Amino acid sequence: MEATDMSTLKKFLFDTPFDRLKEPEKEEIPEIEEIEPEEEALPTYSEEEVNAAREEANAYKE
């Protein structure tokens, strides 16, 4: 084993901190309001329109 000069040794610097890091503050995220989709207006048919469509459909069958 070789002997080393004290002049060639480097001084050890303890640069690593082991303190607990503070947790970053959590930002308050505003709640997102859920927008309900508007219900589409369903088409309405009068009884007369329904009967006319029924008769028209029956005409194709004959």
C-alpha positions, 0 to 999 in steps of 0.5 A, spaced: 500 500 500 502 506 498 502 512 503 499 518 500 501 525 502 496 529 506 497 535 501 494 531 496 488 529 500 482 533 498 478 536 504 471 533 504 465 538 504 459 535 507 454 539 501 448 535 502 443 537 506 439 532 510 433 537 513 426 535 511 424 539 506 417 543 507 412 541 503 410 546 498 403 549 499 397 546 495 394 551 491 386 551 492 383 549 485 376 552 484 371 547 483 369 546 476 361 547 476 359 541 471 354 544 466 348 539 464 347 539 457 340 542 455 335 537 453 334 537 446 326 539 445 323 532 442 319 534 436 312 533 438 306 531 433 299 532 433 294 526 432 292 528 425 300 528 423 301 521 426 294 518 423 296 521 416 303 518 416 300 512 418 295 512 412 301 514 408 305 508 410 299 503 409 299 506 402 306 503 401 304 496 403 298 495 399 
